[in-house]
Amino acid sequence: MKTYHKKAFSLSKSRRFLEPGPIVLVSSAWKKESNIMTMGWHMMMQFSPALFGCYIWDGNHSFEMIRRSKECVINVPTADLIDQVVSIGNTSGRDVDKFKRFKLTPVLGSEVNAPLIEECYANFECRLADSKLISKYGVFIWKVVKAHVATSPKYPETLHYRGDGVFMLAGRTINLRKKFKRKNL
Ligand SMILES: Cc1cc2nc3c(=O)[nH]c(=O)nc-3n(C[C@H](O)[C@H](O)[C@H](O)COP(=O)(O)O)c2cc1C
């Protein structure tokens, strides 16, 4: 499996890798246990500080781990990890240690206790910013407090879920930067 050389990255630019709605792997830690879940339902909510919202079903083992620890890492996998992405979504941390089962490497973060997944292209360490929507909607609002992004390739082949077991792989990129209003870049 691939590993990446990463460097510190601008927090307010985290959205460049999160905004297009890639499938992400959410890692968590609570009381010496660590876990991973697959997630498609998320969105960027603010430029700076970078706020990120996501939905976590309360039946997931991750839900209580994340609610109690108030931390997580949002990891961005690429197409080479597609089998792990599906398997992680098909299994529960209640029954298996997913890092071991799916041969992924946990790496210590610098701001949170939840582990980063080394094999992912980017890792965003998050701390809970607002808990108001958790009990009603299962929506957690996070502040990205540290971002680790691979130096290459510039545009990773991320996975985008279309439902019903179908994924779209990120493909051709078109740069229309010159046509943009500065404030929208
Ligand atoms: C492609 C895909 C997208 C998913 N998106 C979400 C999501 O946005 N929110 C969620 O709560 N569960 C989502 N799931 C389901 C969880 O990943 C799944 O329930 C998992 O087993 C939870 O693991 P856990 O019990 O160890 O926390 C998704 C699964 C797949 C395969």
The ligand as a Gaussian input file, in Angstrom:
#p B3LYP/6-31G(d) Opt

LIG

0 1
 C      -19.747000       4.486000       1.279000
 C      -20.232000       4.555000       2.702000
 C      -20.622000       5.767000       3.253000
 C      -21.075000       5.848000       4.575000
 N      -21.431000       7.066000       5.102000
 C      -21.818000       7.144000       6.413000
 C      -22.115000       8.411000       6.991000
 O      -22.022000       9.465000       6.365000
 N      -22.517000       8.432000       8.300000
 C      -22.646000       7.288000       9.048000
 O      -23.016000       7.363000      10.224000
 N      -22.361000       6.072000       8.525000
 C      -21.933000       5.979000       7.226000
 N      -21.601000       4.764000       6.688000
 C      -21.797000       3.541000       7.510000
 C      -20.673000       3.284000       8.528000
 O      -19.402000       3.388000       7.936000
 C      -20.874000       1.852000       9.086000
 O      -22.108000       1.812000       9.807000
 C      -19.743000       1.349000       9.935000
 O      -19.895000      -0.031000      10.124000
 C      -19.636000       2.025000      11.298000
 O      -18.556000       1.450000      11.978000
 P      -18.446000       1.451000      13.578000
 O      -19.627000       0.661000      14.119000
 O      -17.142000       0.762000      13.854000
 O      -18.473000       2.870000      14.014000
 C      -21.140000       4.665000       5.372000
 C      -20.728000       3.437000       4.825000
 C      -20.289000       3.376000       3.500000
 C      -19.855000       2.048000       2.933000

